[in-house]
Amino acid sequence: MLRLGLLAIIIIVVWIEILPYLIPNKSKKNYSDEELRKIALSRGMHPIPKDYDKFLKLLDSKENPITKEKVALGKKLFFDKILSSDKTISCASCHMLSQNPHNKNQFLDDISHPQSKTDCMVCHIKDESGSDRLATAIGVEGKTAPNHLNTPTILNSSLAKYRMWDGSAKTSKDVIAPMIHDEYKMNLSSTEVLKRLKNNTFYTQKFEKFFKQGITFENVEKALNVYQKTLLTRSAYDKFLEGDNAAMSEEAKRGFRNFIQLGCKGCHTGITVGGQTIQKFPTRNYNHIIDVTGIFSREYIGRDVATFDFNFKQYQIYPFKNKGGFLGKNNEQLFRVPILRNVTKTSPYFHNGAVFDLREAVRIMGKYQLSMELTEIQIDELVAFLKSLEGDVVEYKELK
């Protein structure tokens, strides 16, 4: 009797789970270009400013005014290996803004190179990504972080509300000290930073000229922060938001419609199309419901009913191997929502770089975050929309 009752409960729960897949999708409204634009703008999905005055209005501050000279100083520091303990890497080593970092700029030496230069995917990248395109960041002496975390892009990050995978940094300035001090990244103390810079005539003169207090660690942060603020990208998507209906392809517009109607915009929102909230991932359990019959697929989407099954197989939280064991903020699977601008250039995806293919990343998000099996056509259209977010860093002439 007990077995029959348990089996009945399982059947009811399974039916509740699979019912949405048996009901045909209702026809989606075919938004006009103007309607798409209106919905996006109502979600705060504004275009990146192309004019310097609007840029200043968006990012300038009284505490740390943006000036041409300060931006140049911050850029110099960003590309200078003087900020790493062994002087082998710079901020730009993990946040690439140039082509072929290993060969052309030699940001990383042979010791920290992840594999042979012939095979390394990073060596063949032609586009700036603001990330390192590696599954996990490589710091001084070839060290990798214990949690095997992927490097988020620095592009447009100054406009995000949260930074770091657990959302622990609230401003772009808050990220700088942890990056310099972390033993698995640049591994340099504030004291050593000041010692090196004060022994450098160029930096001594520049800091004394642009900051009243001269060289202090806070002023180093301010210079780097001002430069980071200039790393904004504009794309076809921005032109569309500004009224150019021809800027995006029809397929990309259909993808934008999917993005809105399927619920992607719920998390990936704001001017950065992400980075504005902390959300649970995945919202749906990767494991199937407790299975005493052995007939259910292990790929089945089930509710978060149990942390183990009767076969005592290892419980898996994510739809991929969680190398590094990172569980987000407070170990509660809470993650800062990634910025989708330039996402086509920032593979591999997810917190530990487990997925290299963008289409697969989209499929996973549909299944485990939105509880739906996306069709191949829907994935094509969503990817086309994501490509419309691919842009170049804005070069404000006032900062040249």
VOMIDREN-113006 format. One record per residue (C-alpha): residue number from 0; x, z, y. Coordinates in nm, 4 decimals. Example, Ala and Ser with C-alpha at 12.3 -4.5 7.8 and 13.67 -1.06 7.14 Angstrom:
// VOMIDREN-113006
@lose->0, c1->1.2300, c3->0.7800, c2->-0.4500
@lose->1, c1->1.3670, c3->0.7140, c2->-0.1060
// end
This chain:
// VOMIDREN-113006
@lose->0, c1->0.0000, c3->0.0000, c2->0.0000
@lose->1, c1->0.2817, c3->0.0920, c2->0.2355
@lose->2, c1->0.4544, c3->-0.2395, c2->0.1631
@lose->3, c1->0.1367, c3->-0.4348, c2->0.2368
@lose->4, c1->0.0910, c3->-0.2503, c2->0.5642
@lose->5, c1->0.4511, c3->-0.3171, c2->0.6676
@lose->6, c1->0.4162, c3->-0.6844, c2->0.5725
@lose->7, c1->0.0962, c3->-0.7107, c2->0.7782
@lose->8, c1->0.2715, c3->-0.5661, c2->1.0830
@lose->9, c1->0.5583, c3->-0.8119, c2->1.0407
@lose->10, c1->0.3177, c3->-1.1071, c2->1.0160
@lose->11, c1->0.1305, c3->-0.9986, c2->1.3309
@lose->12, c1->0.4488, c3->-0.9525, c2->1.5344
@lose->13, c1->0.5923, c3->-1.2840, c2->1.4125
@lose->14, c1->0.2667, c3->-1.4605, c2->1.5021
@lose->15, c1->0.2831, c3->-1.3170, c2->1.8539
@lose->16, c1->0.6396, c3->-1.4434, c2->1.8835
@lose->17, c1->0.5851, c3->-1.7995, c2->1.7600
@lose->18, c1->0.2455, c3->-1.8587, c2->1.9250
@lose->19, c1->0.3974, c3->-1.9812, c2->2.2549
@lose->20, c1->0.5839, c3->-2.2505, c2->2.0609
@lose->21, c1->0.2635, c3->-2.3752, c2->1.8961
@lose->22, c1->0.0724, c3->-2.4198, c2->2.2199
@lose->23, c1->0.1484, c3->-2.7537, c2->2.3920
@lose->24, c1->0.3105, c3->-2.7203, c2->2.7316
@lose->25, c1->0.0674, c3->-2.7612, c2->3.0144
@lose->26, c1->0.1377, c3->-3.0547, c2->3.2393
@lose->27, c1->0.3649, c3->-2.9547, c2->3.5230
@lose->28, c1->0.2838, c3->-3.0346, c2->3.8802
@lose->29, c1->0.4856, c3->-3.3247, c2->4.0083
@lose->30, c1->0.6037, c3->-3.1778, c2->4.3359
@lose->31, c1->0.6757, c3->-3.4153, c2->4.6197
@lose->32, c1->1.0164, c3->-3.4041, c2->4.7842
@lose->33, c1->0.8720, c3->-3.2062, c2->5.0735
@lose->34, c1->0.7078, c3->-2.9554, c2->4.8389
@lose->35, c1->1.0327, c3->-2.9060, c2->4.6463
@lose->36, c1->1.2169, c3->-2.8467, c2->4.9692
@lose->37, c1->0.9530, c3->-2.6037, c2->5.0975
@lose->38, c1->0.9605, c3->-2.3956, c2->4.7783
@lose->39, c1->1.3416, c3->-2.3806, c2->4.7789
@lose->40, c1->1.3618, c3->-2.2749, c2->5.1420
@lose->41, c1->1.0964, c3->-2.0081, c2->5.0842
@lose->42, c1->1.3293, c3->-1.8594, c2->4.8194
@lose->43, c1->1.6144, c3->-1.8422, c2->5.0698
@lose->44, c1->1.7808, c3->-2.1436, c2->4.9077
@lose->45, c1->1.9156, c3->-2.2695, c2->5.2366
@lose->46, c1->2.1840, c3->-2.5359, c2->5.2807
@lose->47, c1->2.5462, c3->-2.4445, c2->5.3449
@lose->48, c1->2.6071, c3->-2.4999, c2->5.7192
@lose->49, c1->2.7989, c3->-2.8114, c2->5.8152
@lose->50, c1->2.8443, c3->-2.6971, c2->6.1740
@lose->51, c1->3.1044, c3->-2.4368, c2->6.2698
@lose->52, c1->2.8700, c3->-2.2447, c2->6.4996
@lose->53, c1->2.6184, c3->-2.1996, c2->6.2191
@lose->54, c1->2.9014, c3->-2.1010, c2->5.9855
@lose->55, c1->3.0091, c3->-1.8279, c2->6.2297
@lose->56, c1->2.6514, c3->-1.7073, c2->6.2682
@lose->57, c1->2.6280, c3->-1.6742, c2->5.8920
@lose->58, c1->2.9603, c3->-1.5054, c2->5.8125
@lose->59, c1->3.1395, c3->-1.3788, c2->6.1232
@lose->60, c1->3.1629, c3->-1.0038, c2->6.1881
@lose->61, c1->3.2669, c3->-0.7779, c2->6.4748
@lose->62, c1->3.4845, c3->-0.5701, c2->6.2416
@lose->63, c1->3.6855, c3->-0.8734, c2->6.1333
@lose->64, c1->3.6319, c3->-1.1759, c2->6.3597
@lose->65, c1->3.7039, c3->-1.5187, c2->6.2120
@lose->66, c1->3.9784, c3->-1.7046, c2->6.3980
@lose->67, c1->4.1790, c3->-2.0139, c2->6.3189
@lose->68, c1->4.5036, c3->-1.8174, c2->6.3135
@lose->69, c1->4.3694, c3->-1.5413, c2->6.0902
@lose->70, c1->4.2304, c3->-1.7984, c2->5.8449
@lose->71, c1->4.5732, c3->-1.9641, c2->5.8279
@lose->72, c1->4.7376, c3->-1.6268, c2->5.7586
@lose->73, c1->4.4846, c3->-1.5473, c2->5.4873
@lose->74, c1->4.5412, c3->-1.8871, c2->5.3286
@lose->75, c1->4.9168, c3->-1.8303, c2->5.3258
@lose->76, c1->4.8660, c3->-1.4985, c2->5.1445
@lose->77, c1->4.6152, c3->-1.6534, c2->4.9031
@lose->78, c1->4.8718, c3->-1.9035, c2->4.7757
@lose->79, c1->5.1727, c3->-1.6693, c2->4.7924
@lose->80, c1->5.3070, c3->-1.5184, c2->4.4677
@lose->81, c1->5.4547, c3->-1.2317, c2->4.6690
@lose->82, c1->5.1361, c3->-1.0346, c2->4.5951
@lose->83, c1->5.2002, c3->-1.0167, c2->4.2199
@lose->84, c1->5.4422, c3->-0.7673, c2->4.0625
@lose->85, c1->5.6607, c3->-1.0276, c2->3.8926
@lose->86, c1->5.6030, c3->-1.2910, c2->4.1622
@lose->87, c1->5.4723, c3->-1.5443, c2->3.9101
@lose->88, c1->5.1096, c3->-1.5784, c2->4.0167
@lose->89, c1->4.9012, c3->-1.5856, c2->4.3337
@lose->90, c1->4.5308, c3->-1.5466, c2->4.4050
@lose->91, c1->4.5097, c3->-1.9238, c2->4.3653
@lose->92, c1->4.6363, c3->-1.9015, c2->4.0073
@lose->93, c1->4.2963, c3->-1.7793, c2->3.8909
@lose->94, c1->4.0932, c3->-1.9272, c2->4.1772
@lose->95, c1->4.2162, c3->-2.2843, c2->4.1761
@lose->96, c1->4.1774, c3->-2.4899, c2->4.4889
@lose->97, c1->4.4223, c3->-2.7666, c2->4.3968
@lose->98, c1->4.4787, c3->-3.0163, c2->4.1176
@lose->99, c1->4.6799, c3->-2.9531, c2->3.8012
@lose->100, c1->4.7829, c3->-2.5913, c2->3.8624
@lose->101, c1->5.0388, c3->-2.5794, c2->3.5811
@lose->102, c1->5.2120, c3->-2.9094, c2->3.6493
@lose->103, c1->5.1703, c3->-2.9850, c2->4.0198
@lose->104, c1->5.1710, c3->-2.6449, c2->4.1844
@lose->105, c1->5.3212, c3->-2.4421, c2->3.9000
@lose->106, c1->5.0903, c3->-2.1481, c2->3.9714
@lose->107, c1->5.1443, c3->-2.0256, c2->3.6155
@lose->108, c1->5.4750, c3->-2.0281, c2->3.4338
@lose->109, c1->5.5332, c3->-2.1222, c2->3.0717
@lose->110, c1->5.5009, c3->-1.7602, c2->2.9584
@lose->111, c1->5.1443, c3->-1.7307, c2->3.0850
@lose->112, c1->5.0424, c3->-2.0843, c2->2.9905
@lose->113, c1->4.7572, c3->-2.0527, c2->2.7372
@lose->114, c1->4.8721, c3->-2.3351, c2->2.5141
@lose->115, c1->5.0907, c3->-2.6449, c2->2.5190
@lose->116, c1->5.0668, c3->-2.8406, c2->2.8419
@lose->117, c1->4.9777, c3->-3.1497, c2->2.6391
@lose->118, c1->4.6612, c3->-2.9861, c2->2.5058
@lose->119, c1->4.5682, c3->-2.7579, c2->2.7950
@lose->120, c1->4.2352, c3->-2.8574, c2->2.9476
@lose->121, c1->4.3341, c3->-2.6929, c2->3.2762
@lose->122, c1->4.6217, c3->-2.9362, c2->3.3305
@lose->123, c1->4.3826, c3->-3.2290, c2->3.3356
@lose->124, c1->4.1359, c3->-3.0919, c2->3.5903
@lose->125, c1->4.1029, c3->-3.3044, c2->3.9029
@lose->126, c1->3.8414, c3->-3.1023, c2->4.0861
@lose->127, c1->3.8687, c3->-2.7724, c2->4.2694
@lose->128, c1->3.6661, c3->-2.5112, c2->4.0891
@lose->129, c1->3.7577, c3->-2.1799, c2->4.2504
@lose->130, c1->3.8164, c3->-2.0497, c2->3.8976
@lose->131, c1->4.0878, c3->-2.1006, c2->3.6358
@lose->132, c1->3.8806, c3->-2.2868, c2->3.3730
@lose->133, c1->4.0056, c3->-2.0505, c2->3.1033
@lose->134, c1->3.7952, c3->-1.8364, c2->2.8706
@lose->135, c1->3.9708, c3->-1.5286, c2->3.0051
@lose->136, c1->4.1924, c3->-1.4759, c2->3.3082
@lose->137, c1->4.5700, c3->-1.4592, c2->3.2625
@lose->138, c1->4.7587, c3->-1.2139, c2->3.4815
@lose->139, c1->5.1223, c3->-1.1162, c2->3.5276
@lose->140, c1->5.3454, c3->-1.1364, c2->3.2204
@lose->141, c1->5.0768, c3->-1.3403, c2->3.0465
@lose->142, c1->4.8457, c3->-1.0399, c2->3.0181
@lose->143, c1->4.4756, c3->-1.0871, c2->2.9542
@lose->144, c1->4.2078, c3->-0.8323, c2->3.0454
@lose->145, c1->4.0951, c3->-0.6042, c2->2.7596
@lose->146, c1->3.7338, c3->-0.7192, c2->2.7975
@lose->147, c1->3.8293, c3->-1.0877, c2->2.7827
@lose->148, c1->3.6368, c3->-1.1632, c2->3.1019
@lose->149, c1->3.6011, c3->-1.5124, c2->3.2411
@lose->150, c1->3.7019, c3->-1.5692, c2->3.6068
@lose->151, c1->3.4000, c3->-1.6310, c2->3.8345
@lose->152, c1->3.4436, c3->-1.8942, c2->4.1041
@lose->153, c1->3.5526, c3->-1.7757, c2->4.4472
@lose->154, c1->3.3772, c3->-2.0719, c2->4.6098
@lose->155, c1->3.0720, c3->-1.9619, c2->4.8099
@lose->156, c1->3.1190, c3->-1.6055, c2->4.6828
@lose->157, c1->3.1331, c3->-1.4651, c2->5.0366
@lose->158, c1->2.7612, c3->-1.5435, c2->5.0598
@lose->159, c1->2.6722, c3->-1.3562, c2->4.7413
@lose->160, c1->2.5220, c3->-1.0079, c2->4.7380
@lose->161, c1->2.7094, c3->-0.8977, c2->4.4257
@lose->162, c1->3.0542, c3->-0.9799, c2->4.2868
@lose->163, c1->3.2377, c3->-0.9106, c2->3.9612
@lose->164, c1->3.0545, c3->-0.9500, c2->3.6293
@lose->165, c1->2.9012, c3->-0.6042, c2->3.6541
@lose->166, c1->2.8062, c3->-0.6469, c2->4.0204
@lose->167, c1->3.0302, c3->-0.3553, c2->4.1194
@lose->168, c1->3.1678, c3->-0.5216, c2->4.4349
@lose->169, c1->2.9219, c3->-0.5601, c2->4.7215
@lose->170, c1->3.1420, c3->-0.7604, c2->4.9639
@lose->171, c1->3.4102, c3->-1.0241, c2->4.9200
@lose->172, c1->3.6571, c3->-0.7792, c2->5.0730
@lose->173, c1->3.5772, c3->-0.5204, c2->4.8017
@lose->174, c1->3.7162, c3->-0.7543, c2->4.5367
@lose->175, c1->4.0632, c3->-0.7929, c2->4.6860
@lose->176, c1->4.2212, c3->-0.4533, c2->4.6148
@lose->177, c1->4.1103, c3->-0.4444, c2->4.2470
@lose->178, c1->4.2542, c3->-0.7923, c2->4.1939
@lose->179, c1->4.5925, c3->-0.6976, c2->4.3429
@lose->180, c1->4.6180, c3->-0.3525, c2->4.1816
@lose->181, c1->4.4810, c3->-0.4235, c2->3.8316
@lose->182, c1->4.7615, c3->-0.4105, c2->3.5748
@lose->183, c1->4.6117, c3->-0.7076, c2->3.3920
@lose->184, c1->4.5911, c3->-0.9195, c2->3.7062
@lose->185, c1->4.8541, c3->-0.8956, c2->3.9835
@lose->186, c1->4.9624, c3->-0.5370, c2->3.9130
@lose->187, c1->5.0999, c3->-0.4508, c2->4.2557
@lose->188, c1->5.0487, c3->-0.1240, c2->4.4432
@lose->189, c1->4.9521, c3->-0.1063, c2->4.8098
@lose->190, c1->5.2897, c3->0.0533, c2->4.8856
@lose->191, c1->5.4799, c3->-0.2350, c2->4.7282
@lose->192, c1->5.2593, c3->-0.4912, c2->4.9034
@lose->193, c1->5.3462, c3->-0.3407, c2->5.2419
@lose->194, c1->5.7148, c3->-0.3111, c2->5.1537
@lose->195, c1->5.7403, c3->-0.6777, c2->5.0604
@lose->196, c1->5.5457, c3->-0.8063, c2->5.3582
@lose->197, c1->5.7371, c3->-0.5884, c2->5.6083
@lose->198, c1->6.0621, c3->-0.7304, c2->5.4725
@lose->199, c1->5.9322, c3->-1.0804, c2->5.5404
@lose->200, c1->5.9898, c3->-1.1992, c2->5.8981
@lose->201, c1->5.7043, c3->-1.4538, c2->5.8894
@lose->202, c1->5.4438, c3->-1.1989, c2->5.7845
@lose->203, c1->5.5769, c3->-0.9321, c2->6.0188
@lose->204, c1->5.5424, c3->-1.1619, c2->6.3192
@lose->205, c1->5.1991, c3->-1.2959, c2->6.2216
@lose->206, c1->5.0417, c3->-0.9591, c2->6.1460
@lose->207, c1->5.1744, c3->-0.8057, c2->6.4680
@lose->208, c1->5.0302, c3->-1.0999, c2->6.6580
@lose->209, c1->4.6818, c3->-1.0974, c2->6.5038
@lose->210, c1->4.6300, c3->-0.7277, c2->6.4255
@lose->211, c1->4.6929, c3->-0.4328, c2->6.6559
@lose->212, c1->4.8153, c3->-0.2142, c2->6.3689
@lose->213, c1->5.0444, c3->-0.4860, c2->6.2320
@lose->214, c1->5.0916, c3->-0.4878, c2->5.8539
@lose->215, c1->4.8559, c3->-0.2489, c2->5.6770
@lose->216, c1->4.6884, c3->-0.2985, c2->5.3415
@lose->217, c1->4.3492, c3->-0.3097, c2->5.5103
@lose->218, c1->4.4722, c3->-0.5903, c2->5.7339
@lose->219, c1->4.5969, c3->-0.7770, c2->5.4274
@lose->220, c1->4.2439, c3->-0.7464, c2->5.2891
@lose->221, c1->4.0966, c3->-0.8650, c2->5.6181
@lose->222, c1->4.3167, c3->-1.1741, c2->5.6336
@lose->223, c1->4.2370, c3->-1.2704, c2->5.2740
@lose->224, c1->3.8690, c3->-1.1988, c2->5.3309
@lose->225, c1->3.8483, c3->-1.4236, c2->5.6359
@lose->226, c1->4.0063, c3->-1.7096, c2->5.4407
@lose->227, c1->3.7677, c3->-1.6578, c2->5.1470
@lose->228, c1->3.4745, c3->-1.6949, c2->5.3842
@lose->229, c1->3.5796, c3->-2.0510, c2->5.4621
@lose->230, c1->3.5576, c3->-2.1563, c2->5.0954
@lose->231, c1->3.2060, c3->-2.2947, c2->5.1155
@lose->232, c1->3.0937, c3->-2.6166, c2->4.9490
@lose->233, c1->2.8339, c3->-2.8739, c2->5.0497
@lose->234, c1->2.6715, c3->-3.1185, c2->4.8110
@lose->235, c1->2.3873, c3->-3.3679, c2->4.7689
@lose->236, c1->2.1587, c3->-3.0684, c2->4.7241
@lose->237, c1->2.2368, c3->-2.9467, c2->5.0774
@lose->238, c1->2.1620, c3->-3.2882, c2->5.2235
@lose->239, c1->1.8306, c3->-3.2931, c2->5.0360
@lose->240, c1->1.7380, c3->-2.9506, c2->5.1751
@lose->241, c1->1.8146, c3->-3.0846, c2->5.5225
@lose->242, c1->1.5645, c3->-3.3673, c2->5.4760
@lose->243, c1->1.7570, c3->-3.6527, c2->5.3111
@lose->244, c1->1.5278, c3->-3.7489, c2->5.0223
@lose->245, c1->1.7738, c3->-4.0087, c2->4.8953
@lose->246, c1->2.0569, c3->-3.7568, c2->4.8560
@lose->247, c1->1.9415, c3->-3.6481, c2->4.5080
@lose->248, c1->1.8574, c3->-3.8816, c2->4.2205
@lose->249, c1->1.5055, c3->-3.8869, c2->4.0790
@lose->250, c1->1.6359, c3->-3.7265, c2->3.7588
@lose->251, c1->1.7961, c3->-3.4472, c2->3.9601
@lose->252, c1->1.4680, c3->-3.3919, c2->4.1455
@lose->253, c1->1.2853, c3->-3.3651, c2->3.8122
@lose->254, c1->1.5500, c3->-3.1152, c2->3.7093
@lose->255, c1->1.4920, c3->-2.9248, c2->4.0327
@lose->256, c1->1.1202, c3->-2.9180, c2->3.9517
@lose->257, c1->1.2006, c3->-2.7782, c2->3.6057
@lose->258, c1->1.4345, c3->-2.5269, c2->3.7650
@lose->259, c1->1.1490, c3->-2.4005, c2->3.9814
@lose->260, c1->0.8625, c3->-2.4170, c2->3.7325
@lose->261, c1->1.0415, c3->-2.2862, c2->3.4243
@lose->262, c1->1.1573, c3->-1.9778, c2->3.6116
@lose->263, c1->1.5310, c3->-2.0431, c2->3.6640
@lose->264, c1->1.4858, c3->-1.9834, c2->4.0374
@lose->265, c1->1.3775, c3->-1.6269, c2->3.9635
@lose->266, c1->1.7408, c3->-1.5234, c2->3.9154
@lose->267, c1->1.9426, c3->-1.8166, c2->4.0481
@lose->268, c1->1.8230, c3->-1.8050, c2->4.4048
@lose->269, c1->1.9443, c3->-1.7718, c2->4.7627
@lose->270, c1->2.1882, c3->-1.9924, c2->4.9501
@lose->271, c1->2.4406, c3->-1.9609, c2->4.6653
@lose->272, c1->2.1809, c3->-2.0376, c2->4.3924
@lose->273, c1->2.2872, c3->-1.7159, c2->4.2196
@lose->274, c1->2.4978, c3->-1.4083, c2->4.2874
@lose->275, c1->2.2107, c3->-1.2311, c2->4.4617
@lose->276, c1->2.0835, c3->-1.0058, c2->4.1825
@lose->277, c1->2.1884, c3->-0.8165, c2->3.8699
@lose->278, c1->1.9873, c3->-0.9080, c2->3.5598
@lose->279, c1->1.9766, c3->-0.8278, c2->3.1906
@lose->280, c1->2.1254, c3->-1.0882, c2->2.9582
@lose->281, c1->1.9857, c3->-1.1845, c2->2.7222
@lose->282, c1->1.6295, c3->-1.0829, c2->2.7930
@lose->283, c1->1.5381, c3->-1.1832, c2->2.4387
@lose->284, c1->1.6999, c3->-1.0411, c2->2.1286
@lose->285, c1->1.9346, c3->-1.2715, c2->1.9414
@lose->286, c1->1.8399, c3->-1.1206, c2->1.6044
@lose->287, c1->1.5231, c3->-1.1913, c2->1.4133
@lose->288, c1->1.2642, c3->-0.9185, c2->1.3600
@lose->289, c1->1.3399, c3->-0.6728, c2->1.0772
@lose->290, c1->1.3163, c3->-0.8943, c2->0.7719
@lose->291, c1->1.2344, c3->-0.7424, c2->0.4333
@lose->292, c1->1.1407, c3->-1.0795, c2->0.2839
@lose->293, c1->1.4546, c3->-1.2805, c2->0.3615
@lose->294, c1->1.2497, c3->-1.5821, c2->0.4703
@lose->295, c1->1.3088, c3->-1.5733, c2->0.8457
@lose->296, c1->1.5855, c3->-1.7690, c2->1.0137
@lose->297, c1->1.8642, c3->-1.5683, c2->1.1733
@lose->298, c1->1.8294, c3->-1.8016, c2->1.4730
@lose->299, c1->1.4743, c3->-1.6823, c2->1.5309
@lose->300, c1->1.3946, c3->-1.5288, c2->1.8685
@lose->301, c1->1.2556, c3->-1.1836, c2->1.8039
@lose->302, c1->1.1634, c3->-0.8901, c2->2.0214
@lose->303, c1->1.4191, c3->-0.6132, c2->2.0557
@lose->304, c1->1.2678, c3->-0.4175, c2->1.7667
@lose->305, c1->1.5722, c3->-0.2860, c2->1.5847
@lose->306, c1->1.9485, c3->-0.2632, c2->1.6096
@lose->307, c1->2.0061, c3->-0.3419, c2->1.2434
@lose->308, c1->1.8391, c3->-0.5129, c2->0.9510
@lose->309, c1->1.7839, c3->-0.3996, c2->0.5937
@lose->310, c1->2.0785, c3->-0.6090, c2->0.4755
@lose->311, c1->2.3064, c3->-0.3982, c2->0.7008
@lose->312, c1->2.4503, c3->-0.7065, c2->0.8656
@lose->313, c1->2.6140, c3->-0.6565, c2->1.2013
@lose->314, c1->2.3714, c3->-0.6540, c2->1.4917
@lose->315, c1->2.4508, c3->-0.9208, c2->1.7498
@lose->316, c1->2.3469, c3->-0.8864, c2->2.1128
@lose->317, c1->2.4471, c3->-1.2293, c2->2.2389
@lose->318, c1->2.3883, c3->-1.5823, c2->2.1066
@lose->319, c1->2.7667, c3->-1.6165, c2->2.0741
@lose->320, c1->3.0511, c3->-1.3970, c2->1.9585
@lose->321, c1->3.1042, c3->-1.1271, c2->2.2210
@lose->322, c1->3.4809, c3->-1.1384, c2->2.2240
@lose->323, c1->3.6048, c3->-0.8480, c2->2.4356
@lose->324, c1->3.2949, c3->-0.6390, c2->2.3712
@lose->325, c1->3.1865, c3->-0.6340, c2->2.7374
@lose->326, c1->2.8270, c3->-0.5136, c2->2.7861
@lose->327, c1->2.7915, c3->-0.5404, c2->3.1619
@lose->328, c1->2.7021, c3->-0.2697, c2->3.4113
@lose->329, c1->2.6749, c3->0.0753, c2->3.2500
@lose->330, c1->2.6954, c3->-0.0970, c2->2.9083
@lose->331, c1->2.3315, c3->-0.1977, c2->2.9538
@lose->332, c1->2.3735, c3->-0.5784, c2->2.9354
@lose->333, c1->2.3291, c3->-0.5995, c2->3.3112
@lose->334, c1->2.5235, c3->-0.8823, c2->3.4742
@lose->335, c1->2.5639, c3->-1.0258, c2->3.8190
@lose->336, c1->2.3826, c3->-1.3602, c2->3.8070
@lose->337, c1->2.6444, c3->-1.6383, c2->3.8291
@lose->338, c1->2.6551, c3->-1.8738, c2->4.1274
@lose->339, c1->2.5409, c3->-2.2207, c2->4.0197
@lose->340, c1->2.7000, c3->-2.4142, c2->4.3041
@lose->341, c1->2.9817, c3->-2.6208, c2->4.1511
@lose->342, c1->2.8855, c3->-2.4893, c2->3.8053
@lose->343, c1->2.9759, c3->-2.8317, c2->3.6626
@lose->344, c1->3.3386, c3->-2.7547, c2->3.7496
@lose->345, c1->3.3566, c3->-2.3949, c2->3.6282
@lose->346, c1->3.3384, c3->-2.4119, c2->3.2489
@lose->347, c1->3.3709, c3->-2.2238, c2->3.0196
@lose->348, c1->3.0525, c3->-2.0272, c2->3.0722
@lose->349, c1->2.9202, c3->-1.6725, c2->3.0345
@lose->350, c1->3.1128, c3->-1.3502, c2->3.0885
@lose->351, c1->3.3697, c3->-1.4130, c2->2.8166
@lose->352, c1->3.3924, c3->-1.7909, c2->2.8452
@lose->353, c1->3.2357, c3->-1.8370, c2->2.5025
@lose->354, c1->3.0605, c3->-2.1673, c2->2.5782
@lose->355, c1->3.2443, c3->-2.4741, c2->2.7084
@lose->356, c1->2.9581, c3->-2.7247, c2->2.7151
@lose->357, c1->2.7164, c3->-2.7117, c2->3.0098
@lose->358, c1->2.4270, c3->-2.8535, c2->2.8092
@lose->359, c1->2.4714, c3->-2.5786, c2->2.5500
@lose->360, c1->2.4803, c3->-2.3165, c2->2.8256
@lose->361, c1->2.1512, c3->-2.4517, c2->2.9622
@lose->362, c1->1.9977, c3->-2.4508, c2->2.6124
@lose->363, c1->2.1032, c3->-2.0898, c2->2.5586
@lose->364, c1->1.9574, c3->-1.9803, c2->2.8918
@lose->365, c1->1.6284, c3->-2.1494, c2->2.8106
@lose->366, c1->1.6020, c3->-1.9919, c2->2.4669
@lose->367, c1->1.7349, c3->-1.6429, c2->2.5242
@lose->368, c1->1.6513, c3->-1.5869, c2->2.8895
@lose->369, c1->1.3272, c3->-1.7820, c2->2.9337
@lose->370, c1->1.2009, c3->-1.7678, c2->2.5723
@lose->371, c1->1.1534, c3->-2.1420, c2->2.5376
@lose->372, c1->1.3071, c3->-2.4266, c2->2.3449
@lose->373, c1->1.4032, c3->-2.6809, c2->2.6092
@lose->374, c1->1.3661, c3->-3.0457, c2->2.5128
@lose->375, c1->1.6610, c3->-3.2831, c2->2.5354
@lose->376, c1->1.4944, c3->-3.4502, c2->2.8326
@lose->377, c1->1.4486, c3->-3.1174, c2->3.0115
@lose->378, c1->1.8141, c3->-3.0327, c2->2.9517
@lose->379, c1->1.9194, c3->-3.3758, c2->3.0820
@lose->380, c1->1.7157, c3->-3.3235, c2->3.3963
@lose->381, c1->1.8393, c3->-2.9687, c2->3.4528
@lose->382, c1->2.2001, c3->-3.0817, c2->3.4127
@lose->383, c1->2.1353, c3->-3.3640, c2->3.6607
@lose->384, c1->2.0097, c3->-3.1034, c2->3.9083
@lose->385, c1->2.3149, c3->-2.8844, c2->3.8485
@lose->386, c1->2.5353, c3->-3.1863, c2->3.9193
@lose->387, c1->2.3623, c3->-3.2203, c2->4.2559
@lose->388, c1->2.5063, c3->-2.8744, c2->4.3371
@lose->389, c1->2.8604, c3->-3.0076, c2->4.2904
@lose->390, c1->3.0353, c3->-3.0321, c2->4.6249
@lose->391, c1->3.3597, c3->-3.0123, c2->4.8177
@lose->392, c1->3.4895, c3->-2.7347, c2->5.0397
@lose->393, c1->3.3654, c3->-2.7825, c2->5.3951
@lose->394, c1->3.6494, c3->-2.8523, c2->5.6365
@lose->395, c1->3.5398, c3->-2.7119, c2->5.9691
@lose->396, c1->3.7471, c3->-2.8981, c2->6.2281
@lose->397, c1->3.7718, c3->-2.5863, c2->6.4428
@lose->398, c1->3.9805, c3->-2.4223, c2->6.1670
@lose->399, c1->4.2274, c3->-2.7075, c2->6.1191
// end
